[in-house]
Amino acid sequence: MKTKIGILYSTVDGQTLKICNALKEILVEKGNTVEMYSIEDFDKEITDFDKFIIGASIRYGKHNPKIIEFINKNKANLNKTENAFFSVNLVARKLEKALPETNPYFIKFLKEIDWIPNKSAVFAGKLDYQKYPFTDRLMIQLIMWMTKGPTNPKTKIEYTDWDKVREFGVLINNHY
């Protein structure tokens, strides 16, 4: 019997979606059936799936409020289903902040909600100043300056560790 896996995501610039697509590919390779939904388009029940993954990116230090609302509203069903959560943020580009236990945004997220995912991960995102609207670019440059990151407006760096994404997909597949 194939395992039916749901992936729910929230993305700002598309990197979380790219990570979700990579996870989907890994899980389908392993023989699972995978359905993917944006937080705006999810119209199923969590319990329709054997496993449920949530991925969310950070913008200005916060996950999308719709993700937090979704988790708070669906906590009971999340707890009935094997689940995983991952966060995507640029702070995770630093090795010492690339784990759920050490990433300040992930730690803050867990304090905001009353739910602990079965499996969790933190992935570094992508920095692409030319893609951002003017105000976002200035704010992100300021944040990067404060955190000793690149501030050149032509900078385009994908920090995502794809081996780590693959390991997370294999973990999700093998864990349950």
PyMOL commands that set and color helices and strands:
alter all, ss='L'
color gray80, all
select helices_A, chain A and resi 15-29+46-48+65-73+75-80+90-93+95-97+104-112+129-131+134-146+162-175
alter helices_A, ss='H'
color red, helices_A
select strands_A, chain A and resi 4-10+33-38+51-59+62-63+82-89+119-124+126-128+156-158
alter strands_A, ss='S'
color yellow, strands_A
deselect
rebuild
show_as cartoon
